[in-house]
Amino acid sequence: MTGRLRRSVPHLVSVAGAVIVALDGAVLLVAQPSLQRSLDASPAQIQ
């Protein structure tokens, strides 16, 4: 591995992790109302 590539890997892994966390949050925001209705639960119970 070149020095430049070796320095870039941790940054790329961090960015990929942040994207996964953001995507997970977006999916939960979309799914939460449906889960709440189907489980007949309050917002506090869903969280």
ZAKOL-315022 format. One record per atom (N, C-alpha, C): residue number from 1; residue in one letter; x, y, z. Coordinates in nm, 4 decimals, padded with zeros to 6 digits. Each point is the difference from the previous one (the first is absolute). Example, Ala and Ser with C-alpha at 12.3 -4.5 7.8 and 13.67 -1.06 7.14 Angstrom:
2
+-----+--------+----------+----------+----------+
| num | residu |     east |    north |       up |
+-----+--------+----------+----------+----------+
|   1 |      a |  01.3190 | -00.5690 |  00.7800 |
|   1 |      a | -00.0890 |  00.1190 |  00.0000 |
|   1 |      a |  00.0900 |  00.1200 |  00.0000 |
|   2 |      s | -00.0350 |  00.1050 | -00.0720 |
|   2 |      s |  00.0820 |  00.1190 |  00.0060 |
|   2 |      s | -00.0770 |  00.1090 |  00.0730 |
+-----+--------+----------+----------+----------+
//
This chain:
47
+-----+--------+----------+----------+----------+
| num | residu |     east |    north |       up |
+-----+--------+----------+----------+----------+
|   1 |      m |  00.0838 | -00.1181 |  00.0000 |
|   1 |      m | -00.0838 |  00.1181 |  00.0000 |
|   1 |      m |  00.0877 |  00.1237 |  00.0000 |
|   2 |      t | -00.0426 |  00.0988 | -00.0729 |
|   2 |      t |  00.0758 |  00.1245 |  00.0014 |
|   2 |      t | -00.0326 |  00.0779 |  00.1264 |
|   3 |      g |  00.0859 |  00.0938 |  00.0326 |
|   3 |      g | -00.0207 |  00.0797 |  00.1207 |
|   3 |      g | -00.1285 |  00.0792 | -00.0041 |
|   4 |      r | -00.0319 |  00.0553 | -00.1166 |
|   4 |      r | -00.1213 |  00.0804 | -00.0128 |
|   4 |      r | -00.1248 | -00.0867 |  00.0191 |
|   5 |      l |  00.0001 | -00.1180 | -00.0606 |
|   5 |      l | -00.1137 | -00.0904 |  00.0148 |
|   5 |      l | -00.0140 | -00.0457 |  00.1440 |
|   6 |      r |  00.1112 | -00.0273 |  00.0636 |
|   6 |      r | -00.0027 | -00.0465 |  00.1396 |
|   6 |      r | -00.0596 |  00.1079 |  00.0913 |
|   7 |      r |  00.0267 |  00.1263 | -00.0284 |
|   7 |      r | -00.0570 |  00.1084 |  00.0814 |
|   7 |      r | -00.1477 |  00.0221 | -00.0306 |
|   8 |      s | -00.0445 | -00.0380 | -00.1187 |
|   8 |      s | -00.1389 |  00.0231 | -00.0394 |
|   8 |      s | -00.0963 | -00.1053 |  00.0543 |
|   9 |      v |  00.0484 | -00.1185 |  00.0262 |
|   9 |      v | -00.0882 | -00.1099 |  00.0419 |
|   9 |      v | -00.0784 |  00.0333 |  00.1271 |
|  10 |      p |  00.0605 |  00.0492 |  00.1069 |
|  10 |      p | -00.0798 |  00.0304 |  00.1202 |
|  10 |      p | -00.1071 |  00.1060 | -00.0266 |
|  11 |      h |  00.0330 |  00.0971 | -00.0822 |
|  11 |      h | -00.0976 |  00.1036 | -00.0336 |
|  11 |      h | -00.1168 | -00.0601 | -00.0770 |
|  12 |      l |  00.0270 | -00.0838 | -00.0968 |
|  12 |      l | -00.1063 | -00.0625 | -00.0781 |
|  12 |      l | -00.0882 | -00.0898 |  00.0862 |
|  13 |      v |  00.0608 | -00.0716 |  00.0927 |
|  13 |      v | -00.0773 | -00.0853 |  00.0907 |
|  13 |      v | -00.0895 |  00.0855 |  00.0898 |
|  14 |      s |  00.0506 |  00.1124 |  00.0473 |
|  14 |      s | -00.0795 |  00.0898 |  00.0840 |
|  14 |      s | -00.1178 |  00.0578 | -00.0770 |
|  15 |      v |  00.0240 |  00.0408 | -00.1218 |
|  15 |      v | -00.1074 |  00.0554 | -00.0834 |
|  15 |      v | -00.1050 | -00.1070 | -00.0279 |
|  16 |      a |  00.0432 | -00.1215 | -00.0316 |
|  16 |      a | -00.0943 | -00.1088 | -00.0251 |
|  16 |      a | -00.0840 | -00.0283 |  00.1246 |
|  17 |      g |  00.0608 |  00.0026 |  00.1161 |
|  17 |      g | -00.0742 | -00.0207 |  00.1243 |
|  17 |      g | -00.1030 |  00.1086 |  00.0243 |
|  18 |      a |  00.0375 |  00.1243 | -00.0274 |
|  18 |      a | -00.0945 |  00.1108 |  00.0176 |
|  18 |      a | -00.1180 | -00.0116 | -00.0961 |
|  19 |      v |  00.0267 | -00.0438 | -00.1211 |
|  19 |      v | -00.1081 | -00.0184 | -00.0981 |
|  19 |      v | -00.0944 | -00.1103 |  00.0456 |
|  20 |      i |  00.0533 | -00.1072 |  00.0532 |
|  20 |      i | -00.0838 | -00.1100 |  00.0486 |
|  20 |      i | -00.0874 |  00.0463 |  00.1162 |
|  21 |      v |  00.0554 |  00.0771 |  00.0914 |
|  21 |      v | -00.0776 |  00.0502 |  00.1136 |
|  21 |      v | -00.1108 |  00.0929 | -00.0481 |
|  22 |      a |  00.0305 |  00.0882 | -00.0947 |
|  22 |      a | -00.1010 |  00.0915 | -00.0538 |
|  22 |      a | -00.1106 | -00.0766 | -00.0720 |
|  23 |      l |  00.0368 | -00.0998 | -00.0762 |
|  23 |      l | -00.0990 | -00.0809 | -00.0707 |
|  23 |      l | -00.0888 | -00.0754 |  00.0985 |
|  24 |      d |  00.0577 | -00.0528 |  00.1053 |
|  24 |      d | -00.0761 | -00.0706 |  00.1023 |
|  24 |      d | -00.1020 |  00.0936 |  00.0652 |
|  25 |      g |  00.0423 |  00.1205 |  00.0306 |
|  25 |      g | -00.0917 |  00.0982 |  00.0598 |
|  25 |      g | -00.1139 |  00.0356 | -00.0934 |
|  26 |      a |  00.0298 |  00.0147 | -00.1284 |
|  26 |      a | -00.1033 |  00.0338 | -00.0977 |
|  26 |      a | -00.1006 | -00.1140 | -00.0134 |
|  27 |      v |  00.0473 | -00.1218 | -00.0027 |
|  27 |      v | -00.0898 | -00.1161 | -00.0111 |
|  27 |      v | -00.0908 | -00.0070 |  00.1224 |
|  28 |      l |  00.0550 |  00.0230 |  00.1173 |
|  28 |      l | -00.0818 | -00.0052 |  00.1214 |
|  28 |      l | -00.1044 |  00.1103 |  00.0030 |
|  29 |      l |  00.0351 |  00.1189 | -00.0486 |
|  29 |      l | -00.0979 |  00.1086 | -00.0048 |
|  29 |      l | -00.1171 | -00.0351 | -00.0910 |
|  30 |      v |  00.0283 | -00.0656 | -00.1097 |
|  30 |      v | -00.1052 | -00.0381 | -00.0931 |
|  30 |      v | -00.0835 | -00.1149 |  00.0566 |
|  31 |      a |  00.0633 | -00.0948 |  00.0656 |
|  31 |      a | -00.0694 | -00.1199 |  00.0474 |
|  31 |      a | -00.0743 |  00.0192 |  00.1318 |
|  32 |      q |  00.0383 |  00.0976 |  00.0786 |
|  32 |      q | -00.0567 |  00.0138 |  00.1339 |
|  32 |      q | -00.1525 |  00.0165 |  00.0009 |
|  33 |      p | -00.0602 |  00.0848 | -00.0827 |
|  33 |      p | -00.1468 |  00.0115 |  00.0044 |
|  33 |      p | -00.0705 | -00.1322 | -00.0326 |
|  34 |      s |  00.0530 | -00.0725 | -00.0966 |
|  34 |      s | -00.0604 | -00.1279 | -00.0362 |
|  34 |      s |  00.0134 | -00.1007 |  00.1145 |
|  35 |      l |  00.1156 | -00.0045 |  00.0615 |
|  35 |      l |  00.0197 | -00.0890 |  00.1153 |
|  35 |      l | -00.0946 |  00.0358 |  00.1136 |
|  36 |      q | -00.0161 |  00.1287 |  00.0221 |
|  36 |      q | -00.0859 |  00.0448 |  00.1092 |
|  36 |      q | -00.1441 | -00.0448 | -00.0235 |
|  37 |      r | -00.0483 |  00.0140 | -00.1235 |
|  37 |      r | -00.1365 | -00.0423 | -00.0307 |
|  37 |      r | -00.0156 | -00.1512 |  00.0102 |
|  38 |      s |  00.0929 | -00.0744 | -00.0583 |
|  38 |      s | -00.0164 | -00.1454 | -00.0029 |
|  38 |      s |  00.0167 | -00.0640 |  00.1377 |
|  39 |      l |  00.0772 |  00.0609 |  00.0873 |
|  39 |      l |  00.0185 | -00.0535 |  00.1352 |
|  39 |      l | -00.0955 |  00.0620 |  00.1013 |
|  40 |      d | -00.0782 |  00.0991 | -00.0459 |
|  40 |      d | -00.0916 |  00.0731 |  00.0889 |
|  40 |      d |  00.0750 |  00.0499 |  00.1232 |
|  41 |      a |  00.1094 |  00.0700 | -00.0255 |
|  41 |      a |  00.0874 |  00.0458 |  00.1083 |
|  41 |      a |  00.0079 |  00.1524 |  00.0022 |
|  42 |      s |  00.0348 |  00.0528 |  00.1138 |
|  42 |      s |  00.0204 |  00.1441 |  00.0136 |
|  42 |      s |  00.1387 |  00.0355 | -00.0548 |
|  43 |      p |  00.0243 |  00.1288 | -00.0289 |
|  43 |      p |  00.1339 |  00.0392 | -00.0469 |
|  43 |      p |  00.1104 | -00.0364 |  00.0991 |
|  44 |      a | -00.0285 |  00.0089 |  00.1269 |
|  44 |      a |  00.1014 | -00.0357 |  00.1009 |
|  44 |      a |  00.0331 | -00.1488 | -00.0046 |
|  45 |      q | -00.1007 | -00.0822 | -00.0253 |
|  45 |      q |  00.0246 | -00.1439 | -00.0073 |
|  45 |      q |  00.0807 | -00.0374 | -00.1244 |
|  46 |      i | -00.0189 |  00.0731 | -00.1070 |
|  46 |      i |  00.0746 | -00.0274 | -00.1237 |
|  46 |      i |  00.1467 |  00.0366 |  00.0176 |
|  47 |      q |  00.0263 |  00.1099 |  00.0659 |
|  47 |      q |  00.1382 |  00.0442 |  00.0182 |
|  47 |      q |  00.0696 | -00.0932 |  00.0959 |
+-----+--------+----------+----------+----------+
//
